[in-house]
Amino acid sequence: MNAESSPNRVAFVTGGASGIGAATARLLNTCGWQLALMDVDAELLQRTATEIGSGTLALTGDVSNSADCEAAVAQTVQRFGGIDLAWANAGVGTFGPLRDASPADWMRTVEINVFGTLHTARAALPHLIARRGQFAVSASVASFGHSPGMSAYAASKAAVEAMCDAWRIEWAHHGVAVTAIHPLWITTPMVQRGAQIEAFGRLRRAMAGPLSRDTPLEDAARLIADGLQRRARRVFVPGWVRAIFWMRSVLHTPPLERDLLAAAPDIERLFIEDLQRMGPEALGASVPRRGTDA
C-alpha cells in the first residue's frame, strides 16, 4: 500500500475507537483515505481520531440504534461528500455456557453484532451505490467455528456472514462489493479481557495447535487493510485461516470436537467460579439462575 493508492476515498468505520477498527483505520489513513469513525466510547473515540489526524471525523453513537447509524452516515456524507467504504466492525463478545449465562447478554450480543450490521448497511447503502463502493463486515472465524460457551457470539457472526453472502449477490449489479473479514484470535482489548476468565482460558487450551494462537494487532490490521484496498470477497486473519474455511464442513464432526467435548464440563464449572470470583458485571453475565439442587 502507498499514500497514492486511494486518494480522497472515504471510509466509514464503526467500532473505530480501538482494536482492529482503530488499527486498520490508521493504515487506511496513510494510504490517503479520509476517515469517519463511529463508536459508543466518546472519550476514547476522540482520542483515537486526534491521534490519526488528517481531519478524521469522530461520531459518537450506538450501532444497535438505527437513528444513530443514520445520523453518523449523514454527517460523514456532509463532511466528505460521500462514502466509498462502510465497515460494520462494531461488535461485542459474550462468553458463558447457556445454562449459566445471562439471556439479556445473549440477546444484546445479537442486537449489536447482527442488527448493528443491518443498521449500518441500511444507512450506508444509498451512498455506496452512488460511488460503486464497498461494504465490509467483521464476521470472525466464529462464523464457521462454533465453540462451547460462545453460542451468542458464534450465532451472531454466522448471521452476518450469511448476510454478506446474500448482499454480495443483491448488490453486485449496483457495483457494490461486499467483504467478509474472518479474524481468529487477535490481541484486541476484547480478547485480552477474555484472558482474565478461567473458563475462557480452558476453552483456548482445548483448541489444537495454531487455533489457540493470537495474531498481533498490527499484523491483523495490515492484512485487513490490504484486503479492503483490494475489495476482496473475504479476508482471513491470519492467512492460513482460509484452509479452515474450506474445511468448515468437518469442523463439527466427532473427531474434531473431541477436545472441546472433554473441556466442556471444566468450562461450565470454571464459569461458575469466575462469576463468584469476578462478579457478573465483570463477565458481562447475570447471576446464574439454576435452582439449588441443579
C-alpha positions as CSV (number, residue, x, y, z in Angstrom):
1,M,0.0,0.0,0.0
2,N,1.1,3.5,-0.6
3,A,-0.1,7.0,0.0
4,E,-1.3,7.4,-3.6
5,S,-3.3,4.2,-3.7
6,S,-6.7,5.6,-2.5
7,P,-6.6,9.4,-2.7
8,N,-9.6,11.2,-1.2
9,R,-11.6,8.0,-0.8
10,V,-13.9,7.9,2.3
11,A,-14.1,5.1,4.8
12,F,-16.9,5.0,7.5
13,V,-15.9,2.6,10.3
14,T,-18.0,1.5,13.2
15,G,-16.2,0.3,16.4
16,G,-13.4,2.6,15.3
17,A,-12.2,3.8,18.7
18,S,-10.0,0.8,19.4
19,G,-8.9,-2.7,18.4
20,I,-8.8,-3.7,14.7
21,G,-11.1,-0.8,13.7
22,A,-8.7,1.8,15.0
23,A,-5.5,0.0,13.9
24,T,-6.8,-0.6,10.4
25,A,-8.1,3.0,10.1
26,R,-4.6,4.3,10.9
27,L,-3.2,2.3,7.9
28,L,-6.0,3.4,5.6
29,N,-5.2,7.0,6.6
30,T,-1.6,6.5,5.5
31,C,-3.0,5.4,2.1
32,G,-4.9,8.6,1.6
33,W,-8.3,7.6,2.9
34,Q,-10.5,10.1,4.6
35,L,-12.0,8.6,7.8
36,A,-15.2,8.8,9.8
37,L,-15.1,6.7,12.9
38,M,-18.2,5.8,15.0
39,D,-18.1,4.3,18.5
40,V,-20.1,4.4,21.7
41,D,-17.0,5.4,23.7
42,A,-16.9,9.1,23.1
43,E,-13.7,9.8,25.0
44,L,-11.6,7.0,23.5
45,L,-13.0,7.7,20.1
46,Q,-12.0,11.4,20.2
47,R,-8.5,10.4,21.4
48,T,-8.1,7.9,18.5
49,A,-9.4,10.4,15.9
50,T,-7.0,13.0,17.2
51,E,-4.1,10.6,17.0
52,I,-4.9,9.6,13.5
53,G,-5.3,13.3,12.5
54,S,-5.8,14.4,8.9
55,G,-9.4,15.6,9.6
56,T,-10.6,12.3,11.0
57,L,-14.3,12.6,11.9
58,A,-15.4,11.2,15.3
59,L,-19.0,10.2,15.6
60,T,-20.4,9.0,18.9
61,G,-23.3,6.5,18.5
62,D,-24.6,3.1,19.2
63,V,-25.0,0.8,16.1
64,S,-27.9,-1.0,17.7
65,N,-29.8,2.2,17.3
66,S,-30.8,2.8,13.7
67,A,-31.2,6.5,14.2
68,D,-27.6,6.8,15.4
69,C,-26.3,5.0,12.3
70,E,-28.4,7.2,10.0
71,A,-27.1,10.3,11.7
72,A,-23.5,9.2,11.6
73,V,-23.7,8.4,7.9
74,A,-25.4,11.7,7.2
75,Q,-22.6,13.6,9.0
76,T,-20.0,11.6,7.1
77,V,-21.6,12.5,3.7
78,Q,-22.0,16.1,4.8
79,R,-18.3,16.4,5.7
80,F,-16.7,14.3,2.9
81,G,-19.3,14.3,0.1
82,G,-19.9,10.5,0.0
83,I,-18.8,7.1,1.3
84,D,-16.6,4.6,-0.6
85,L,-16.3,2.0,2.1
86,A,-18.6,1.3,5.0
87,W,-17.2,-1.2,7.5
88,A,-19.5,-2.7,10.1
89,N,-16.8,-3.5,12.6
90,A,-18.5,-2.7,15.9
91,G,-19.3,-5.8,18.0
92,V,-19.3,-7.4,21.4
93,G,-18.4,-10.8,22.7
94,T,-20.3,-12.6,25.3
95,F,-18.9,-15.8,26.9
96,G,-20.6,-18.4,29.1
97,P,-22.4,-21.7,28.9
98,L,-26.1,-21.1,28.1
99,R,-27.2,-22.8,31.4
100,D,-25.5,-20.1,33.4
101,A,-25.1,-17.1,31.2
102,S,-27.5,-14.1,31.0
103,P,-30.2,-14.3,28.4
104,A,-30.1,-10.5,28.3
105,D,-26.4,-10.5,27.4
106,W,-27.1,-13.2,24.8
107,M,-29.7,-11.1,23.1
108,R,-27.6,-7.9,23.5
109,T,-24.8,-9.6,21.6
110,V,-27.1,-10.4,18.7
111,E,-28.6,-6.9,18.9
112,I,-25.2,-5.2,18.5
113,N,-23.5,-7.7,16.2
114,V,-26.4,-8.5,13.9
115,F,-28.8,-5.6,14.0
116,G,-25.9,-3.2,14.3
117,T,-24.6,-4.5,10.9
118,L,-28.1,-4.2,9.5
119,H,-28.5,-0.6,10.6
120,T,-25.1,0.3,9.2
121,A,-25.8,-1.3,5.9
122,R,-29.2,0.3,5.5
123,A,-27.8,3.7,6.3
124,A,-24.8,3.5,4.1
125,L,-26.1,1.6,1.1
126,P,-27.5,4.5,-1.0
127,H,-24.2,6.3,-0.7
128,L,-22.2,3.1,-1.6
129,I,-24.4,2.6,-4.7
130,A,-23.8,6.2,-5.7
131,R,-20.0,5.6,-5.7
132,R,-20.0,1.9,-6.6
133,G,-18.4,1.4,-3.2
134,Q,-17.8,-1.4,-0.7
135,F,-19.4,-2.8,2.4
136,A,-17.3,-4.8,4.8
137,V,-18.3,-6.8,7.9
138,S,-16.1,-8.2,10.8
139,A,-17.5,-11.8,10.6
140,S,-14.9,-13.7,12.6
141,V,-13.7,-17.3,12.4
142,A,-16.6,-17.8,14.8
143,S,-18.9,-17.6,11.9
144,F,-18.0,-21.2,10.9
145,G,-16.2,-22.5,14.1
146,H,-18.6,-22.7,17.0
147,S,-17.1,-23.3,20.4
148,P,-18.8,-24.1,23.7
149,G,-19.6,-21.0,25.8
150,M,-19.7,-18.8,22.7
151,S,-23.1,-19.6,21.3
152,A,-24.2,-16.0,21.3
153,Y,-21.1,-14.7,19.6
154,A,-21.0,-17.6,17.1
155,A,-24.6,-17.2,16.2
156,S,-24.2,-13.5,15.6
157,K,-21.2,-14.0,13.4
158,A,-22.7,-16.8,11.4
159,A,-25.7,-14.5,10.8
160,V,-23.6,-11.6,9.5
161,E,-21.6,-13.9,7.2
162,A,-24.9,-15.1,5.7
163,M,-26.0,-11.5,5.3
164,C,-22.7,-10.8,3.4
165,D,-23.2,-13.7,1.1
166,A,-26.7,-12.6,0.3
167,W,-25.9,-8.9,-0.1
168,R,-22.9,-9.7,-2.3
169,I,-25.3,-11.1,-4.9
170,E,-28.0,-8.5,-4.3
171,W,-25.7,-5.5,-4.7
172,A,-23.5,-6.8,-7.5
173,H,-25.4,-5.1,-10.3
174,H,-25.1,-1.8,-8.4
175,G,-21.3,-2.2,-8.4
176,V,-21.1,-2.6,-4.6
177,A,-18.5,-5.1,-3.4
178,V,-19.0,-7.0,-0.1
179,T,-16.1,-8.1,2.1
180,A,-16.4,-10.6,5.0
181,I,-13.5,-10.4,7.4
182,H,-12.7,-13.6,9.4
183,P,-10.1,-13.0,12.2
184,L,-9.1,-15.7,14.6
185,W,-7.7,-14.6,17.9
186,I,-6.3,-11.0,17.7
187,T,-4.6,-9.1,20.5
188,T,-7.5,-6.7,20.9
189,P,-9.0,-5.4,24.2
190,M,-11.9,-7.9,23.9
191,V,-9.6,-11.0,23.7
192,Q,-7.3,-9.6,26.4
193,R,-10.3,-9.2,28.7
194,G,-11.2,-12.8,28.0
195,A,-7.8,-13.9,29.2
196,Q,-8.9,-13.0,32.7
197,I,-11.7,-15.5,32.7
198,E,-10.6,-19.0,33.7
199,A,-13.4,-20.7,31.8
200,F,-12.3,-18.9,28.6
201,G,-8.7,-19.9,29.2
202,R,-9.8,-23.5,29.4
203,L,-11.6,-23.2,26.1
204,R,-8.4,-21.7,24.5
205,R,-6.3,-24.6,25.8
206,A,-8.7,-27.1,24.3
207,M,-8.1,-25.8,20.8
208,A,-5.4,-27.6,18.8
209,G,-2.1,-26.1,17.8
210,P,-2.4,-22.8,15.8
211,L,-6.1,-22.5,16.5
212,S,-5.2,-21.2,20.0
213,R,-2.6,-18.6,19.0
214,D,-3.1,-14.9,18.9
215,T,-2.2,-12.7,15.9
216,P,-0.6,-9.4,16.9
217,L,-3.0,-6.5,16.3
218,E,-0.6,-4.7,13.9
219,D,-0.3,-7.8,11.7
220,A,-4.0,-8.3,11.6
221,A,-4.6,-4.6,10.7
222,R,-2.1,-5.0,7.7
223,L,-4.0,-8.0,6.4
224,I,-7.4,-6.3,6.8
225,A,-6.3,-3.0,5.2
226,D,-4.8,-4.9,2.3
227,G,-8.0,-6.9,1.8
228,L,-10.1,-3.8,2.0
229,Q,-7.9,-2.0,-0.6
230,R,-8.3,-4.9,-2.9
231,R,-12.1,-5.2,-2.4
232,A,-11.6,-8.8,-1.5
233,R,-14.6,-11.1,-1.1
234,R,-13.1,-12.4,2.2
235,V,-10.1,-11.5,4.4
236,F,-8.7,-14.3,6.6
237,V,-6.6,-13.3,9.6
238,P,-4.1,-14.9,9.7
239,G,-4.0,-16.0,6.1
240,W,-3.9,-19.8,6.9
241,V,-7.5,-19.5,8.3
242,R,-8.5,-19.8,4.6
243,A,-7.8,-23.5,4.8
244,I,-10.1,-23.8,7.9
245,F,-12.8,-22.0,6.0
246,W,-12.6,-24.5,3.2
247,M,-12.7,-27.4,5.7
248,R,-15.6,-25.9,7.7
249,S,-17.8,-28.9,7.0
250,V,-15.6,-31.2,9.1
251,L,-15.1,-28.8,12.0
252,H,-18.1,-30.2,13.8
253,T,-17.5,-33.9,13.4
254,P,-16.8,-36.1,16.4
255,P,-13.0,-36.4,15.9
256,L,-12.5,-32.6,15.7
257,E,-14.9,-31.9,18.6
258,R,-13.2,-34.5,20.9
259,D,-11.0,-32.0,22.8
260,L,-13.9,-29.5,23.2
261,L,-16.2,-32.2,24.5
262,A,-13.6,-33.1,27.1
263,A,-13.3,-29.4,28.1
264,A,-17.0,-28.6,28.3
265,P,-17.5,-29.8,31.9
266,D,-14.5,-27.8,33.0
267,I,-15.7,-24.7,31.2
268,E,-19.1,-24.9,32.9
269,R,-17.5,-25.4,36.4
270,L,-14.9,-22.6,35.9
271,F,-17.5,-20.2,34.6
272,I,-19.5,-20.5,37.9
273,E,-16.2,-19.9,39.8
274,D,-15.5,-16.9,37.6
275,L,-18.9,-15.5,38.4
276,Q,-18.3,-15.9,42.1
277,R,-14.7,-14.5,41.9
278,M,-15.2,-11.6,39.5
279,G,-18.9,-10.9,39.7
280,P,-21.5,-10.8,36.9
281,E,-20.6,-7.2,35.9
282,A,-17.0,-8.1,35.1
283,L,-18.1,-11.0,33.0
284,G,-21.0,-9.3,31.3
285,A,-23.2,-12.0,32.7
286,S,-26.1,-12.2,35.1
287,V,-26.1,-14.2,38.3
288,P,-26.8,-17.9,37.4
289,R,-30.5,-18.8,37.5
290,R,-30.1,-22.5,38.5
291,G,-32.0,-24.0,41.3
292,T,-30.1,-25.0,44.4
293,D,-30.4,-28.7,43.5
294,A,-29.0,-28.3,40.0
